[in-house]
């Protein structure tokens, strides 16, 4: 709902009923989460850190299962392309565990062959990038196959496309890759059109004077989706938990970083949500500019589901942005994605 652009999202208070301790968890959560995560440093699967000190997400949508998300992706048709930064890369790894792809990995040779073939075809489609892209060193997209439920069910991929914006050439590269994936990739690989889940917010910090750059880049991506008639879902940017004098969680810069909130969620000040205010405002500004046939521009809510997760990061004293490798921490992402995709499919069916 684009009217949310007019809402002061910064005033949302931490929901007290969305998290439970392990003793309470057993009565609230009917789904057994996979004891698996992808190590962000090695890209290898390992067991989650599911100790007794953890809290568990029990908010809206907690009854969804990995099979529900598989079905929602299948109903969308086409591969799912995650566009974003390092947080999106970590989520891509958690999705691999959640969707059961850890135990059915593609052979490394097959993945390398497919990705190289795809990038070669992209460079044939957009030859102006050939002199600037070294296929041996370029940060190629990564992907995994979602295990099919039956032999007659088409295999779908989840692909991670690194966001290389913040420079004009980096943004142009992302736009060109999105255009290729939307227009030519389905023809090259005999697949349905993919859909994109996009977030770039954490690359932009207010204290660096980048709020206006963020607004401009968001509008660029939104208008690109509308012009292409691409299916684009813009994910809300997640909270940060830096312990600043303002108690708003925002990254204070390297020189002023003092670690993360150590108090309980009930002791938080107001976590800043300015990036999502900008996103909703940009979406509203672009509403009247037309949308090519078959296109889709939607939002995946997430911020509020994560407000209570202080102290759940990769390096608790040094990183107050990236959630640790634990199935609990990432379930709100999966729940929100499932809710969003089901909502899109229901709306399409109702028309």
Wavefront OBJ file of the C-alpha trace (Angstrom):
o trace
v 0.000 0.000 0.000
v 1.759 3.117 -1.210
v -0.138 5.236 1.354
v 2.352 3.880 3.896
v 4.826 6.362 2.430
v 2.998 9.013 4.446
v 3.291 7.106 7.718
v 5.981 7.987 10.259
v 7.516 4.527 10.432
v 10.180 5.727 12.916
v 7.606 5.682 15.713
v 6.928 1.937 15.598
v 7.541 0.444 19.026
v 9.133 -2.952 19.604
v 6.336 -5.562 19.571
v 6.465 -7.403 22.889
v 4.631 -10.513 21.684
v 6.751 -11.498 18.655
v 9.619 -13.247 20.465
v 9.692 -16.077 22.998
v 12.345 -17.804 25.112
v 12.987 -21.524 24.440
v 10.674 -22.644 27.263
v 7.804 -20.601 25.815
v 8.785 -21.437 22.255
v 7.639 -25.046 22.419
v 4.038 -23.966 22.877
v 4.112 -21.311 20.169
v 6.004 -22.684 17.208
v 4.668 -25.743 15.331
v 7.457 -25.734 12.702
v 10.807 -27.438 13.167
v 13.421 -25.165 11.640
v 16.371 -26.710 9.760
v 19.486 -26.912 11.941
v 21.569 -25.457 9.141
v 23.114 -22.200 8.032
v 25.690 -21.066 5.477
v 28.879 -19.660 7.005
v 29.280 -16.130 5.636
v 33.089 -16.426 5.564
v 33.509 -19.842 3.937
v 30.155 -20.198 2.118
v 29.927 -23.727 3.582
v 26.939 -25.274 5.328
v 27.185 -25.865 9.064
v 24.902 -26.339 12.054
v 23.044 -23.344 13.463
v 23.920 -21.913 16.840
v 20.635 -22.755 18.600
v 21.600 -22.432 22.272
v 19.310 -22.048 25.240
v 19.947 -18.288 25.364
v 18.218 -17.781 22.027
v 14.826 -16.230 21.534
v 12.507 -17.485 18.811
v 10.319 -15.576 16.394
v 6.634 -16.177 17.100
v 5.010 -13.289 15.273
v 2.466 -13.129 12.441
v 2.989 -15.856 9.872
v 4.909 -18.114 12.231
v 2.812 -21.057 11.074
v 4.383 -20.959 7.601
v 6.745 -23.780 6.642
v 9.537 -24.172 4.078
v 7.051 -26.045 1.877
v 4.763 -23.006 1.960
v 7.593 -20.835 0.656
v 8.477 -23.382 -2.039
v 4.855 -23.351 -3.156
v 4.702 -19.547 -3.153
v 7.843 -19.314 -5.312
v 6.449 -21.998 -7.639
v 3.176 -20.085 -7.997
v 5.080 -16.956 -9.017
v 6.807 -18.903 -11.797
v 10.372 -18.277 -12.937
v 13.558 -17.992 -10.909
v 13.844 -15.650 -7.913
v 16.667 -13.091 -8.130
v 17.817 -11.429 -4.909
v 19.486 -8.076 -5.618
v 21.356 -6.510 -2.739
v 24.318 -6.147 -0.443
v 26.053 -8.445 2.060
v 22.892 -8.819 4.180
v 21.065 -10.102 1.096
v 23.981 -12.473 0.407
v 23.636 -13.918 3.916
v 19.878 -14.288 3.448
v 20.517 -16.146 0.198
v 22.583 -18.658 2.175
v 19.901 -19.038 4.838
v 17.293 -19.618 2.127
v 19.435 -22.451 0.776
v 19.143 -24.157 4.150
v 15.486 -23.289 4.713
v 14.409 -24.616 1.304
v 16.362 -27.853 1.700
v 18.982 -27.179 -0.956
v 21.875 -27.832 1.436
v 21.480 -31.572 1.005
v 21.115 -31.403 -2.760
v 23.916 -29.064 -3.863
v 24.789 -28.525 -7.496
v 28.177 -29.798 -8.512
v 30.678 -26.955 -8.434
v 31.544 -27.589 -12.079
v 27.882 -27.330 -13.101
v 27.434 -24.065 -11.220
v 30.586 -22.535 -12.676
v 29.609 -23.637 -16.175
v 26.091 -22.214 -15.853
v 27.215 -18.895 -14.377
v 29.973 -18.418 -16.913
v 27.576 -19.306 -19.736
v 25.030 -16.830 -18.382
v 27.590 -14.026 -18.109
v 28.879 -14.754 -21.620
v 25.333 -14.494 -22.941
v 24.844 -11.271 -20.973
v 27.969 -9.791 -22.589
v 26.680 -10.829 -26.011
v 23.371 -9.119 -25.171
v 25.150 -6.015 -23.778
v 28.520 -5.940 -25.593
v 29.404 -2.516 -24.197
v 30.371 -4.241 -20.946
v 32.773 -6.751 -22.515
v 35.886 -4.625 -22.028
v 35.025 -3.961 -18.392
v 34.127 -7.466 -17.223
v 36.752 -10.118 -16.539
v 34.833 -13.377 -16.133
v 37.666 -14.787 -14.024
v 37.505 -12.062 -11.368
v 34.079 -10.412 -11.672
v 31.780 -11.019 -8.704
v 29.387 -13.197 -10.663
v 25.890 -13.935 -9.436
v 25.510 -17.105 -7.394
v 22.561 -19.477 -7.399
v 21.109 -22.690 -6.064
v 18.325 -24.947 -7.277
v 15.211 -25.377 -5.158
v 14.671 -29.138 -4.712
v 11.661 -30.122 -6.807
v 8.791 -31.868 -5.045
v 8.231 -34.224 -7.996
v 9.869 -35.076 -11.292
v 7.210 -33.234 -13.297
v 7.675 -29.978 -11.321
v 9.983 -27.522 -13.134
v 13.184 -26.752 -11.244
v 13.506 -23.162 -10.088
v 16.629 -21.298 -9.068
v 17.306 -18.708 -6.410
v 19.972 -16.326 -7.688
v 21.923 -13.680 -5.787
v 22.922 -10.619 -7.820
v 25.408 -8.386 -5.948
v 24.454 -4.719 -5.874
v 27.391 -2.806 -7.335
v 25.776 0.636 -7.241
v 26.967 3.768 -5.452
v 28.926 4.554 -8.633
v 27.389 5.390 -11.990
v 29.081 2.446 -13.734
v 28.106 0.063 -10.919
v 24.452 1.091 -11.096
v 24.469 0.825 -14.892
v 25.890 -2.699 -14.606
v 23.083 -3.718 -12.232
v 20.450 -2.210 -14.502
v 21.921 -3.968 -17.543
v 21.986 -7.344 -15.750
v 18.398 -6.908 -14.601
v 17.354 -6.065 -18.163
v 19.128 -9.164 -19.485
v 17.578 -11.429 -16.835
v 14.103 -10.016 -17.505
v 14.188 -9.918 -21.319
v 16.766 -12.327 -22.735
v 17.616 -14.859 -20.005
v 14.218 -16.638 -20.361
v 14.934 -17.123 -24.083
v 18.567 -18.184 -23.636
v 17.747 -20.802 -20.992
v 14.125 -21.739 -21.860
v 12.744 -20.453 -18.577
v 9.921 -18.247 -17.375
v 10.647 -14.610 -16.569
v 12.261 -14.280 -13.139
v 11.074 -12.015 -10.366
v 13.365 -9.746 -8.352
v 13.561 -9.094 -4.606
v 15.596 -5.909 -4.174
v 17.174 -4.020 -1.283
v 20.112 -1.590 -1.295
v 19.434 0.516 1.818
v 22.351 -0.395 4.094
v 24.872 0.902 1.545
v 23.713 4.436 2.390
v 24.357 6.219 5.701
v 22.980 9.569 6.745
v 26.151 10.652 8.530
v 27.989 10.308 5.198
v 25.495 12.644 3.521
v 24.077 9.872 1.315
v 20.340 10.203 1.971
v 19.698 12.058 -1.284
v 21.919 9.625 -3.211
v 19.812 6.810 -1.791
v 16.575 8.509 -2.876
v 17.938 8.995 -6.412
v 19.186 5.401 -6.685
v 15.912 3.986 -5.340
v 13.943 5.951 -7.925
v 16.335 4.741 -10.626
v 15.675 1.099 -9.710
v 11.914 1.586 -9.372
v 11.651 3.350 -12.737
v 13.817 0.653 -14.355
v 11.429 -2.034 -13.091
v 8.415 -0.113 -14.361
v 9.989 0.556 -17.753
v 11.017 -3.087 -18.241
v 7.695 -4.428 -17.041
v 9.778 -6.502 -14.617
v 8.344 -8.185 -11.537
v 10.049 -6.360 -8.668
v 9.538 -6.668 -4.929
v 11.352 -4.079 -2.821
v 12.308 -5.513 0.564
v 12.310 -3.191 3.551
v 15.770 -2.390 4.921
v 16.480 -4.138 8.219
v 17.217 -2.453 11.577
v 20.688 -1.781 12.889
v 21.535 -1.973 16.589
v 24.532 0.306 17.158
v 24.623 1.643 20.718
v 24.678 5.377 20.044
v 23.778 8.294 22.355
v 20.559 8.670 20.343
v 19.692 4.993 20.963
v 18.351 4.787 17.399
v 20.627 1.942 16.260
v 22.039 3.744 13.224
v 25.645 3.167 12.159
v 27.754 5.972 13.669
v 30.820 5.551 11.453
v 34.064 3.667 12.097
v 35.539 6.256 14.463
v 32.424 6.417 16.660
v 31.364 2.753 16.663
v 30.994 1.556 20.275
v 29.337 -1.840 19.847
v 25.747 -3.053 19.877
v 22.827 -2.699 22.267
v 23.311 -5.061 25.190
v 20.013 -4.372 26.953
v 16.778 -6.219 26.332
v 14.426 -5.122 23.601
v 12.157 -3.416 26.127
v 15.000 -1.024 26.965
v 15.528 0.152 23.374
v 15.094 3.708 22.274
v 13.486 4.252 18.890
v 15.258 2.366 16.088
v 15.585 4.660 13.100
v 13.717 3.610 9.986
v 14.603 6.506 7.695
v 15.698 4.295 4.796
v 12.232 2.758 4.535
v 10.628 6.192 4.752
v 12.721 7.133 1.711
v 11.803 3.893 -0.089
v 8.056 4.354 0.406
v 8.314 7.990 -0.625
v 10.208 7.056 -3.817
v 7.648 4.355 -4.639
v 4.821 6.862 -4.271
v 6.607 9.437 -6.449
v 6.944 6.866 -9.242
v 3.358 5.557 -9.097
v 2.017 7.762 -11.883
v 4.800 7.021 -14.353
v 3.295 3.908 -15.889
v 4.059 0.207 -15.643
v 4.667 -1.955 -18.682
v 2.360 -4.918 -19.173
v 3.250 -7.868 -16.994
v 5.180 -5.691 -14.571
v 4.878 -5.721 -10.812
v 6.114 -3.331 -8.108
v 5.405 -4.494 -4.558
v 6.915 -4.199 -1.071
v 8.111 -6.925 1.305
v 7.630 -5.642 4.904
v 10.317 -6.770 7.347
v 11.648 -4.057 9.668
v 9.107 -4.493 12.452
v 9.595 -8.272 12.611
v 13.297 -7.794 13.420
v 13.202 -5.013 16.009
v 13.809 -7.380 18.920
v 17.003 -9.016 17.631
v 19.768 -7.099 19.372
v 22.773 -9.230 20.322
v 22.140 -11.726 17.493
v 24.884 -10.652 15.114
v 27.920 -12.164 13.449
v 30.363 -10.368 15.773
v 28.364 -9.005 18.675
v 30.779 -6.238 19.667
v 31.848 -5.210 16.168
v 28.932 -5.867 13.816
v 25.474 -4.598 14.685
v 24.027 -5.113 11.209
v 24.551 -8.718 9.996
v 22.532 -11.379 11.826
v 24.356 -14.485 12.998
v 24.148 -17.903 11.367
v 21.033 -19.208 13.147
v 17.785 -20.402 11.609
v 15.782 -18.485 14.241
v 17.218 -15.121 13.306
v 16.393 -15.441 9.646
v 12.920 -16.951 9.895
v 11.209 -13.514 9.847
v 12.777 -12.957 6.405
v 11.317 -16.242 5.134
v 7.924 -15.552 6.732
v 7.708 -12.068 5.198
v 8.715 -13.369 1.777
v 6.100 -16.132 1.995
v 3.392 -13.656 3.035
v 4.329 -11.257 0.233
v 4.371 -13.893 -2.519
v 1.081 -15.437 -1.368
v -0.472 -11.954 -1.338
v 0.682 -11.324 -4.911
v -0.642 -14.658 -6.137
v -3.994 -14.157 -4.354
v -4.360 -10.692 -5.879
v -3.644 -12.092 -9.341
v -6.204 -14.841 -8.855
v -8.826 -12.355 -7.700
v -8.565 -10.234 -10.853
l 1 2 3 4 5 6 7 8 9 10 11 12 13 14 15 16 17 18 19 20 21 22 23 24 25 26 27 28 29 30 31 32 33 34 35 36 37 38 39 40 41 42 43 44 45 46 47 48 49 50 51 52 53 54 55 56 57 58 59 60 61 62 63 64 65 66 67 68 69 70 71 72 73 74 75 76 77 78 79 80 81 82 83 84 85 86 87 88 89 90 91 92 93 94 95 96 97 98 99 100 101 102 103 104 105 106 107 108 109 110 111 112 113 114 115 116 117 118 119 120 121 122 123 124 125 126 127 128 129 130 131 132 133 134 135 136 137 138 139 140 141 142 143 144 145 146 147 148 149 150 151 152 153 154 155 156 157 158 159 160 161 162 163 164 165 166 167 168 169 170 171 172 173 174 175 176 177 178 179 180 181 182 183 184 185 186 187 188 189 190 191 192 193 194 195 196 197 198 199 200 201 202 203 204 205 206 207 208 209 210 211 212 213 214 215 216 217 218 219 220 221 222 223 224 225 226 227 228 229 230 231 232 233 234 235 236 237 238 239 240 241 242 243 244 245 246 247 248 249 250 251 252 253 254 255 256 257 258 259 260 261 262 263 264 265 266 267 268 269 270 271 272 273 274 275 276 277 278 279 280 281 282 283 284 285 286 287 288 289 290 291 292 293 294 295 296 297 298 299 300 301 302 303 304 305 306 307 308 309 310 311 312 313 314 315 316 317 318 319 320 321 322 323 324 325 326 327 328 329 330 331 332 333 334 335 336 337 338 339 340 341 342 343 344 345 346 347 348 349 350 351
